[in-house]
Amino acid sequence: MTRGPNERTNWVELREAAFPVDDPGSGYAVRALRARWRTASLAAGWSFPGDWALPEIDAVCSTALSGGDLTGALTALGRARADAGIGLGETLADLAALHAVLVNPESDELAIADPDATPSGLLRSMALAWADVTVGKIAVSDVSDSLTGLVTPAYLRTRLAEVYREAEFCGRAAGQRYVLLTAGLDLSAVNGWSKLAAKVLLADVLRSVFRGGETIATLGPSLDAVLFCKHERMAALVAGLRWMCAEKLAADPHLADVHAPNVRLHPLPATYPEACRLLTDLASGIA
């Protein structure tokens, strides 16, 4: 790594001053550096001490002790931090703690992290690696609820935006063609695992009833929604949905106290912002 005029830190000299052992790559030296680094990082505000240690930490320590180029080791650590869900601010503060330890040879003193003093080349390596992983996660992030497999409220809002654009293009109101159905369960009589089971059961019933490409979304802990095209069998569909869900709930002894869902049809408002407010009101129990 090429350093600028203000980044001419001699890692070999720092290592020899702070960790004067015969073998800088020895387990003792690595443990000593890791311990001081962790202490400095915690003092700098690392939130969860149990999440600090990673295999990449030892690789960074070994590279620093041997006077090697830290770019590769810090890139690996930056990616590992992002994979673990650590924020960029905390990741860079941890890097500043490492730098403070390396430039402070007094092993009996607490090294004070100073993010502004960290060489820009090291910051760049860590930040770019962290960003690469984070952007990748966003690009491939799932739009489904992890428990039920139904799409998220954000996806439903996106789908509604498409519906309103289609309606505007065709010169008609969105509510002329589409309608929003909600199905909500009263889960006050159950708790723990039974609540999760009831939620999954409702999602399965909705998928069984709506099999034609309709948008089926979760709106809250006990409320789901379906956006679909109007048709002449809507009343029969609602009745069938209630019946099927009641049958499945009654068949499970853990869910026998859960009543059939409250199923309602909601006309789409005139505009997309109003439709988004409707979703918010439904999720909060206002509508």
C-alpha positions in Angstrom: 0.0 0.0 0.0 1.4 3.4 -1.0 1.2 5.9 1.9 1.0 9.6 1.6 3.5 12.0 3.3 1.5 11.9 6.5 1.2 8.1 6.6 4.8 7.0 6.9 4.2 4.8 9.9 6.8 2.1 10.2 4.9 -0.9 11.4 8.1 -2.9 12.1 9.4 -0.2 14.5 6.0 0.1 16.2 5.8 -3.6 16.6 9.3 -3.9 18.1 8.6 -1.1 20.5 5.2 -2.3 21.7 5.9 -6.0 21.6 9.6 -6.7 22.1 9.6 -10.5 21.7 11.9 -12.7 19.6 9.2 -13.9 17.3 6.7 -11.2 16.3 4.4 -13.8 14.8 4.3 -15.9 18.0 1.1 -16.7 19.7 2.1 -14.6 22.7 2.6 -11.4 20.6 -0.6 -11.9 18.7 -2.6 -12.4 22.0 -1.0 -9.4 23.5 -1.8 -7.2 20.6 -5.3 -8.6 20.3 -5.9 -7.9 24.0 -4.8 -4.3 23.9 -6.8 -3.8 20.7 -9.9 -5.2 22.2 -9.5 -3.0 25.3 -9.0 0.1 23.3 -12.0 -0.8 21.1 -14.3 -1.3 24.0 -13.1 2.0 25.5 -13.9 3.6 22.2 -17.6 2.5 22.4 -17.8 -1.0 20.9 -21.3 -2.0 21.8 -21.2 -5.8 22.3 -18.0 -7.2 23.7 -18.9 -10.8 22.9 -19.2 -9.9 19.2 -15.7 -8.3 18.8 -13.6 -11.4 18.2 -13.4 -12.8 14.7 -10.8 -15.1 13.0 -9.8 -12.1 10.8 -8.6 -10.2 13.9 -5.7 -12.6 14.4 -4.7 -12.2 10.8 -4.6 -8.4 11.2 -2.6 -8.8 14.3 -0.1 -11.2 12.7 0.3 -8.9 9.7 0.8 -5.8 11.9 3.4 -7.6 14.0 5.3 -8.8 11.0 5.4 -5.3 9.5 3.4 -6.5 6.4 0.9 -4.6 4.3 -2.3 -4.4 6.2 -4.5 -3.8 3.2 -5.5 -7.4 2.6 -6.0 -8.3 6.2 -8.1 -5.2 6.9 -10.1 -5.8 3.7 -11.0 -9.3 5.0 -11.9 -7.8 8.4 -14.1 -5.1 6.9 -16.0 -7.7 5.0 -16.4 -9.9 8.0 -17.6 -6.9 10.1 -20.3 -6.2 7.4 -21.3 -9.8 7.3 -21.7 -9.8 11.0 -24.0 -6.8 10.8 -21.6 -4.3 12.4 -22.2 -0.7 11.3 -19.6 1.3 9.4 -19.1 3.8 12.3 -18.3 1.1 14.8 -16.1 -0.7 12.3 -14.0 2.4 11.7 -13.8 3.2 15.4 -12.4 -0.3 15.9 -9.8 0.4 13.2 -8.9 3.6 15.0 -8.4 1.6 18.2 -6.0 -0.7 16.4 -4.1 2.2 15.1 -3.9 3.8 18.5 -2.5 0.6 20.0 0.2 0.4 17.3 1.3 4.0 17.6 1.3 3.8 21.4 4.2 1.6 22.5 3.3 1.9 26.2 1.7 -1.4 26.8 0.6 -0.5 30.4 -1.4 2.5 29.2 -4.9 2.5 27.6 -4.6 3.4 24.0 -7.2 6.1 23.1 -8.7 5.7 19.6 -8.7 8.8 17.4 -10.5 8.2 14.1 -9.0 11.4 12.6 -5.5 10.1 13.1 -6.1 6.8 11.3 -4.2 6.7 8.0 -6.5 7.3 5.1 -5.3 4.3 3.2 -6.3 2.0 6.0 -9.6 3.7 6.3 -10.2 3.3 2.6 -9.4 -0.4 2.6 -11.7 -1.1 5.5 -14.6 1.1 4.4 -14.6 -0.1 0.8 -14.6 -3.7 1.9 -17.5 -3.0 4.3 -19.4 -1.2 1.6 -19.0 -3.9 -1.0 -20.6 -6.5 1.3 -23.4 -4.1 2.4 -24.3 -3.1 -1.1 -24.3 -6.7 -2.1 -26.7 -7.5 0.7 -29.0 -4.8 -0.4 -28.9 -5.9 -4.0 -29.9 -9.5 -3.2 -32.0 -8.8 -0.1 -35.2 -10.8 0.1 -38.5 -9.0 0.0 -40.3 -11.7 1.9 -41.1 -12.0 5.6 -38.8 -14.7 7.1 -41.5 -16.4 9.1 -44.5 -16.6 6.7 -42.8 -16.2 3.3 -45.3 -13.4 2.4 -44.0 -10.2 0.9 -43.2 -7.2 3.1 -45.2 -4.0 3.4 -42.5 -2.2 1.5 -43.1 -4.6 -1.5 -46.8 -4.1 -1.3 -46.3 -0.3 -1.5 -44.1 -0.8 -4.5 -46.8 -3.0 -6.1 -49.4 -0.4 -5.4 -47.3 2.3 -7.0 -47.3 0.1 -10.2 -51.1 -0.3 -10.0 -51.6 3.5 -9.7 -49.2 4.2 -12.6 -51.1 1.6 -14.7 -54.4 3.2 -13.8 -53.2 6.7 -14.7 -51.9 5.4 -18.1 -55.2 3.7 -18.9 -57.2 6.7 -17.8 -59.1 5.1 -15.0 -59.2 4.9 -11.2 -57.0 2.2 -9.5 -60.1 1.1 -7.5 -62.0 0.3 -10.6 -59.9 -2.8 -11.2 -58.1 -3.6 -7.9 -59.2 -4.2 -4.4 -57.3 -4.8 -1.1 -58.3 -7.6 1.2 -57.1 -7.9 4.8 -57.3 -10.9 7.0 -56.6 -10.4 10.7 -56.4 -12.8 13.6 -57.2 -12.2 17.3 -54.3 -13.8 19.0 -55.0 -12.5 22.5 -56.0 -16.0 23.7 -52.6 -17.6 22.7 -49.0 -16.8 23.3 -45.5 -17.9 22.4 -45.1 -20.6 19.7 -48.9 -20.7 19.2 -48.9 -17.1 17.9 -46.3 -17.9 15.4 -48.1 -21.1 14.3 -51.3 -19.1 13.8 -49.5 -16.6 11.7 -48.0 -19.3 9.5 -51.4 -21.0 9.2 -53.1 -17.8 8.0 -50.3 -17.2 5.4 -50.7 -20.8 4.1 -54.4 -20.4 3.7 -54.0 -17.2 1.8 -51.6 -18.8 -0.6 -54.1 -21.7 -1.1 -57.0 -19.4 -1.9 -55.0 -16.8 -4.0 -53.1 -18.8 -6.5 -53.3 -16.5 -9.5 -50.3 -14.2 -9.0 -52.0 -11.9 -6.5 -49.7 -9.9 -4.1 -50.0 -11.4 -0.7 -48.3 -9.4 2.0 -47.8 -9.2 5.8 -48.8 -5.9 7.4 -48.3 -6.7 11.1 -48.0 -9.4 13.7 -51.5 -10.7 13.1 -52.6 -9.0 9.9 -52.1 -9.9 6.2 -53.3 -8.3 3.0 -53.9 -9.3 -0.6 -54.0 -7.0 -3.6 -56.0 -8.5 -6.4 -58.2 -7.8 -9.4 -61.9 -7.5 -8.8 -64.1 -10.3 -10.0 -67.7 -11.6 -9.6 -66.7 -14.3 -7.1 -65.2 -12.1 -4.5 -68.0 -12.7 -1.9 -67.6 -16.5 -2.3 -63.8 -16.1 -2.1 -64.1 -14.2 1.2 -66.5 -16.8 2.7 -64.2 -19.7 1.5 -61.2 -18.0 3.1 -63.0 -17.7 6.5 -64.2 -21.3 6.3 -60.8 -22.8 5.4 -58.9 -20.9 8.1 -61.5 -21.8 10.7 -61.2 -25.5 9.8 -57.5 -25.5 10.1 -57.5 -23.6 13.3 -60.0 -26.0 14.9 -57.9 -29.0 13.8 -54.9 -27.8 15.8 -55.4 -28.2 19.6 -52.9 -25.4 20.3 -54.9 -23.0 18.2 -58.5 -24.0 19.1 -59.0 -20.8 21.0 -58.1 -18.7 17.9 -61.2 -17.6 16.0 -61.6 -17.4 12.2 -59.9 -14.3 10.8 -61.6 -11.0 10.4 -61.7 -10.6 6.6 -62.5 -7.3 5.0 -62.4 -5.7 1.5 -61.1 -2.2 1.2 -61.7 -0.1 -1.9 -58.5 1.5 -3.1 -58.3 5.3 -2.5 -58.1 7.8 -5.3 -54.4 8.4 -5.0 -51.2 6.4 -4.2 -50.3 8.5 -1.2 -53.8 7.9 0.2 -53.3 4.1 -0.4 -50.0 4.2 1.6 -51.8 6.0 4.4 -54.4 3.3 4.3 -51.8 0.6 4.8 -50.3 2.5 7.7 -53.7 2.9 9.3 -54.5 -0.8 8.8 -51.2 -1.9 10.3 -51.8 0.3 13.4 -55.4 -0.8 13.8 -56.9 2.6 13.0 -58.7 1.7 9.7 
